[in-house]
Amino acid sequence: MANRLSQIATRTGDDGTTGLGDGTRVPKDHLRIQAMGDVDELNSHIGVLLAEPLPDDVRELLIVIQHELFNLGGELSIPGYALLKADALLRLDAALQTYNGQLTRLKEFILPAGTRSAALAHVGRTIARRAERALVALASQDAVNEAPRQFLNRLSDLLFVLARVLNRANLDGLGGDDVYWQSERLRKQS
């Protein structure tokens, strides 16, 4: 891989195509490339979230997730190949159960807000949903394994839960609670 990455500007994409891991070239707007780009954006955004003060356990989980997302992107770059392992989904399920178990039950919708780290987790959640939609679109035209779509679906749920956890972590002195949507029903009850 090191030899492959020694020349970053190859100019081979100047014609509007890009190479997949199996050597085939596809247009840069191909659904597979769009899905890969959304996964890459999600991974990069988690990198931004990791630049924030975080509880150690959340940090460790997000680092593992970054590696899994890299595997997912690699899987997408080689049609028919599987890199994402079953334990990646099990790890997300376990984390969801652990972190959601620490939270009070929601009685109203919340806004994607609060502390900076929570807001960043919410942005990651929306990128994960977009990546999932891109995978669904790709699967309608091309063979895609189920694990990547399931992983992104679960990851978006986990990022929602982690946003709630991070609002309570108070690592930046701003922690507290979720920011609740002020619905008409709530206003009438007040």
C-alpha positions as CSV (number, residue, x, y, z in Angstrom):
1,M,0.0,0.0,0.0
2,A,2.9,2.4,0.8
3,N,4.1,2.3,-2.8
4,R,0.6,2.9,-4.0
5,L,0.2,6.0,-1.9
6,S,3.6,7.5,-2.8
7,Q,2.1,9.5,-5.7
8,I,-1.1,11.3,-4.6
9,A,-1.7,13.4,-7.7
10,T,-1.9,10.7,-10.5
11,R,-4.1,12.8,-12.9
12,T,-5.9,9.6,-13.8
13,G,-9.1,11.1,-12.6
14,D,-8.9,14.2,-14.8
15,D,-11.3,12.5,-17.2
16,G,-14.1,12.3,-14.6
17,T,-13.5,8.7,-13.7
18,T,-12.0,7.0,-10.6
19,G,-10.5,3.6,-10.0
20,L,-12.1,1.0,-7.7
21,G,-10.0,-1.4,-5.6
22,D,-10.5,-4.1,-8.3
23,G,-8.9,-1.9,-10.9
24,T,-12.1,-1.0,-12.8
25,R,-12.8,2.6,-13.5
26,V,-16.2,4.2,-13.0
27,P,-17.6,7.7,-13.3
28,K,-17.0,9.9,-10.3
29,D,-20.7,10.3,-9.9
30,H,-21.4,6.5,-9.8
31,L,-23.6,5.5,-6.9
32,R,-20.7,3.4,-5.5
33,I,-18.4,6.4,-5.4
34,Q,-21.2,8.5,-3.8
35,A,-21.6,5.9,-1.1
36,M,-17.8,5.7,-0.6
37,G,-17.7,9.5,-0.3
38,D,-20.4,9.6,2.3
39,V,-18.7,6.9,4.4
40,D,-15.4,8.8,4.1
41,E,-17.1,12.1,5.1
42,L,-18.7,10.3,8.1
43,N,-15.3,8.9,9.1
44,S,-13.7,12.4,8.8
45,H,-16.5,13.9,10.8
46,I,-15.9,11.4,13.6
47,G,-12.3,12.5,13.4
48,V,-13.5,16.1,14.2
49,L,-15.6,14.8,17.1
50,L,-12.5,13.0,18.4
51,A,-10.7,16.3,18.6
52,E,-13.2,17.4,21.3
53,P,-12.9,16.6,25.0
54,L,-14.7,13.2,25.4
55,P,-15.1,10.6,28.1
56,D,-12.4,7.9,27.6
57,D,-14.9,5.1,26.9
58,V,-16.6,7.2,24.2
59,R,-13.2,8.1,22.7
60,E,-12.1,4.5,22.5
61,L,-15.4,3.4,20.9
62,L,-15.2,6.1,18.3
63,I,-11.6,5.1,17.4
64,V,-12.8,1.5,16.8
65,I,-15.7,2.8,14.8
66,Q,-13.3,4.8,12.6
67,H,-11.4,1.7,11.8
68,E,-14.7,-0.2,11.0
69,L,-15.8,2.7,8.7
70,F,-12.4,2.4,6.9
71,N,-13.2,-1.3,6.4
72,L,-16.6,-0.5,5.2
73,G,-15.2,2.0,2.6
74,G,-12.7,-0.7,1.5
75,E,-15.5,-3.1,1.1
76,L,-17.4,-0.7,-1.1
77,S,-14.3,0.0,-3.2
78,I,-14.1,-3.7,-4.2
79,P,-17.4,-5.0,-5.5
80,G,-18.3,-8.4,-4.1
81,Y,-15.7,-8.3,-1.4
82,A,-16.5,-8.4,2.4
83,L,-14.3,-6.6,4.9
84,L,-16.8,-5.6,7.6
85,K,-17.0,-8.4,10.2
86,A,-20.1,-9.5,12.0
87,D,-18.6,-8.4,15.4
88,A,-18.6,-4.8,14.2
89,L,-22.4,-4.8,14.2
90,L,-22.5,-6.7,17.6
91,R,-20.1,-4.0,19.1
92,L,-22.5,-1.3,18.0
93,D,-25.5,-3.2,19.4
94,A,-23.7,-3.6,22.8
95,A,-22.7,0.0,22.9
96,L,-26.2,1.1,22.1
97,Q,-27.6,-1.0,24.9
98,T,-24.9,0.3,27.4
99,Y,-25.2,4.0,26.6
100,N,-29.0,4.1,26.1
101,G,-29.4,2.3,29.4
102,Q,-27.8,5.3,31.2
103,L,-30.3,7.7,29.8
104,T,-33.8,8.8,30.8
105,R,-36.5,7.9,28.4
106,L,-37.4,10.7,26.0
107,K,-40.9,12.1,26.2
108,E,-40.4,14.7,23.5
109,F,-38.3,15.2,20.4
110,I,-34.9,16.8,20.9
111,L,-33.0,19.3,18.8
112,P,-29.6,18.5,17.4
113,A,-28.0,20.9,19.9
114,G,-26.4,21.2,23.3
115,T,-22.7,21.0,23.9
116,R,-20.3,21.2,21.0
117,S,-19.4,17.5,21.2
118,A,-23.1,16.6,21.3
119,A,-23.9,18.8,18.3
120,L,-21.0,17.2,16.4
121,A,-22.4,13.7,17.2
122,H,-25.7,14.8,15.8
123,V,-24.1,16.0,12.6
124,G,-22.3,12.6,12.4
125,R,-25.7,10.9,12.8
126,T,-27.1,12.8,9.8
127,I,-24.1,11.9,7.7
128,A,-24.5,8.3,8.7
129,R,-28.2,8.4,7.5
130,R,-27.1,9.9,4.2
131,A,-24.4,7.2,3.8
132,E,-27.1,4.6,4.5
133,R,-29.4,6.1,1.9
134,A,-26.5,6.0,-0.6
135,L,-26.0,2.3,0.1
136,V,-29.6,1.6,-0.4
137,A,-29.5,3.4,-3.7
138,L,-26.4,1.5,-4.7
139,A,-28.0,-1.8,-3.7
140,S,-30.9,-1.1,-6.0
141,Q,-28.5,-1.3,-9.0
142,D,-25.5,-3.3,-7.8
143,A,-24.7,-6.1,-5.4
144,V,-24.0,-4.8,-1.9
145,N,-23.6,-6.9,1.3
146,E,-26.1,-6.3,4.1
147,A,-23.6,-5.7,6.8
148,P,-22.5,-2.2,5.7
149,R,-26.1,-0.9,5.5
150,Q,-26.9,-2.5,8.9
151,F,-23.7,-1.0,10.4
152,L,-24.6,2.5,9.2
153,N,-28.2,2.2,10.4
154,R,-27.0,1.2,13.8
155,L,-24.2,3.7,13.9
156,S,-26.7,6.6,13.3
157,D,-28.7,5.3,16.2
158,L,-25.6,5.1,18.4
159,L,-24.5,8.7,17.4
160,F,-27.9,9.9,18.5
161,V,-27.5,8.2,21.9
162,L,-23.9,9.4,22.2
163,A,-25.1,13.0,21.6
164,R,-27.4,12.6,24.6
165,V,-24.6,11.1,26.6
166,L,-22.2,13.9,25.6
167,N,-24.8,16.6,26.6
168,R,-24.6,15.1,30.1
169,A,-20.8,14.6,30.3
170,N,-20.1,18.2,31.2
171,L,-16.5,18.0,30.0
172,D,-16.6,21.6,28.7
173,G,-18.6,23.1,31.6
174,L,-21.7,23.3,29.5
175,G,-23.2,19.9,30.1
176,G,-26.7,19.4,31.3
177,D,-29.6,18.0,29.3
178,D,-30.9,17.6,25.8
179,V,-32.4,20.6,24.1
180,Y,-36.1,19.8,23.7
181,W,-38.2,20.8,20.8
182,Q,-40.8,23.4,22.0
183,S,-43.9,21.7,20.5
184,E,-47.3,23.3,20.5
185,R,-48.4,20.5,22.9
186,L,-45.7,21.4,25.4
187,R,-46.5,25.1,25.2
188,K,-50.1,24.4,26.1
189,Q,-49.1,22.3,29.1
190,S,-46.8,25.0,30.4
